[in-house]
Amino acid sequence: MGLVIILVTTVLLAGLLAPQNVQTLLKSEGGPIEWATVAGYVAALVYIIIRRLYGPAKWIFWLTVLLLMRELDFDTRFTDGKITKFDFFRSPDVPLVQEIYAIALLGVFFFVVYKVVTTYARNFLDEIADRSQIAMAAMLAIGSAGFSKLIDGPKRKAGYLGIDPSEQSILVFQLLEETLELAIPFLIIVALSHYYQRTLSSPGPLADGRQH
């Protein structure tokens, strides 16, 4: 996990110290950080398959697939707006087929999240109680996802507070957001690798509690 923290910190510091045109490239859609994040999610999926963890980590696998789709902008790629915005469904200009696509995609997402929570929550609480590396990696991934969402759209959210941020400040927050998102797939891999190492000595289903 230390390597992930070093990686993320290095990328963030390099981005902050880079010239403004390089910062703009780094945080851009389809930029280096975004593609590194995509590669991270693909690596996590490959790891699950290679280590034969699909059985116990089935819903983690599908959550990772959805996160990969989100990183590839599947929530906007085939629609005229963000499907997570309520105005998308209220707009009379949005075609019915796009609304059906959006509802289906959101439905799958919430179903997978529900299965993740109901399948792994009890074991996750046990991991937290034991202060395991699995719990730490999972909490850091959840925290990174939550905080990156919190600072998404810094100019708009600063406007709610009556603040007019500078372009440089906006760039900094966008770099931080992209870097936090970069951490998520690699933290997933860390959690999976610790679980895999445990199964070598004490095999057991991920959802059914720890094997001692």
N, C-alpha and C positions, 0 to 999 in steps of 0.2 A: 504493500500500500504506500510505503514511503516513496517508491519510484513514481507512482501516479501523482502524488503531491508535488514532488520535484518537477515532474513534467509540466503540470499545470502552472506551477509558480514560474517556471522558466519561460513558458510561452507568454504568460501575462506580462512579466517584466520586460521581455524582449519586445512585446507589442507596445508597451507604455513608453519605452525608450526609443522606439523607431520613429522616423519622420512621419508626418501626418499622412502623406500619400501611401506609405506602407501600412499604417494603421487602418486606413480606409480599405485597402485591399484585404487585410487580414480579417476584418469583421464583415466583409461583404458576403452576400448570398453567392454560394458557389466558390467562396474563397478557400484558402488553405486550411483554416481552422475548421470550417464546416466539413470539408472533405476528410479531414483527419477524424472528425467525429463519426462520419459515415463509416469510415474504415474500422473504427472502434466497435461499432455495433455489428458489423459483418464479422469481425473477429470473435465477438462474444457468441454469436450464433454458431460459428464454426467450432468454437471451443465446446459448446454444449453437445454438438453432434459427434465430434471426435472423441470426447470423453464419455460418450454414451450416457449423458445426463438428462436426455429428453424426458425419460419417464418421471423421475422425481422433480424435474425443473420445467415441466411442460408449460406451465402458465408464465414462468419467467421468460421462456423462449418466445412465446407469443407476445408478451409485453415488449420484449426487445424488438420484435418485428415491427410492432406499431410505433415504437420510438424511432426506429430507422425510417419508417414511412413518414413520420412527422418531420424528421431532419431533412428528408428529400422533398418536403413541402407537398405531400399528398393531400393535405387539408386545403390547399389553395390551387394546386396544379390543374385540377379539372373543374374549377368553379370560378365565379366572378368575384369572389371575396372569401374572407376567412369564415369557415363554417363554425368556428367557436364564438362568433359574434352574433348576438341575438338579432341585430338588424339584418343579417343575411336572410333569415327566415321571414322577416317582415317586408322585405323589399318586393314590390310587384314586378321588378325587372329580372328577378332570378328565375330561370326556367325550372319547371317542375322536376325535370330529370336531375338537375343539380341538387335540388332539395332532397330528393330521394337518396341520391348518392351521399349527401351530408348526413342524413339521418341514419343510413346504414353504417357509415364509417364511425359515427359517434356511438351508435348502439354496440358495435363490436368492441370499441374501446372500453366503454363502461362495463360490458360483460367481462372482458378480460381482467380489468381492474378488480371487479367483484370477485372473480375466481382467485386472483392473486391474494387478496385480503383474506377470503374465507379459507383458502388452502394453507397459507403460510403464516398467518398472523400469530397463532399460538406458538409455533416454533420460533418465530422472530422474537417474541417476548422472552422466551427461554434464552435465546442467544444474547439478548440485551442484558438479562440478569447475570449471565456468565461473562459478560464483557468480551465476547469473542470477536475475532477478526472479521467474521462474517457479518455480525451485527454492526460493527464499526463501518465497514465498507458500505453496507446497505444504508445506514443512516446518513453517511456522507453523500451518497448518491441521491437520496431523497431530499436532503438539504440543498444540494446543488441544483436539483430540478426546481425546487420551490423558490430559491432565491433568484435563480435566473429568470423565472417567470415574473417575480416581483419587480425586477428592474427592467423587464422588457418594455420597450417604448418609453425611454426616459424623458424625452421632450414632452410627450403627451401627459405623462404622470406628474412631471414637474409643474406643468401648467395648471393641474388641479390644485396645487399648493400655491399658486401665484408666483412661481419661480420661472425666470427666463434663463435657462442654462446656456452656456457658451457652446459653440460647436465642438471645442476640444473636450469639454465635460461630457457631452453626449457620446463622443467617440470612446472615451474612457469607459463609460458604463456599457456601451455596446461590446467593447473588447472583453470586459469582465463577464458579460452575459455569455458570449461565445465560448470563453475559456471554461466557465462553469459547465456548460453543456458538453464540452469536450471531455470533462472528467467523468461524466456519468457512465458511458459504456465501459471505460477502463476500470471503474469501481465495481461494475457488475462482474467483469472478468475476475477481479480480485476475490470477490465473495464466492464466485463459482469455484475458483481454484482452491480456496481454503476448504470448501465443502468436499471437493473431489479428493483432496489429501486425506480428509477425515474418513471418507468411504473406503479408502485403501486399507485402513486398519479396523474400521468399525462400520461396515456397510449398513445402510438403512435408508428408507424413504425420507426425502427432505421435508415432506409435509407432516410426517407422523412423529415428530419429536426427535430429540437427539439420542444417539446411541452412545453409551459410555462403556 
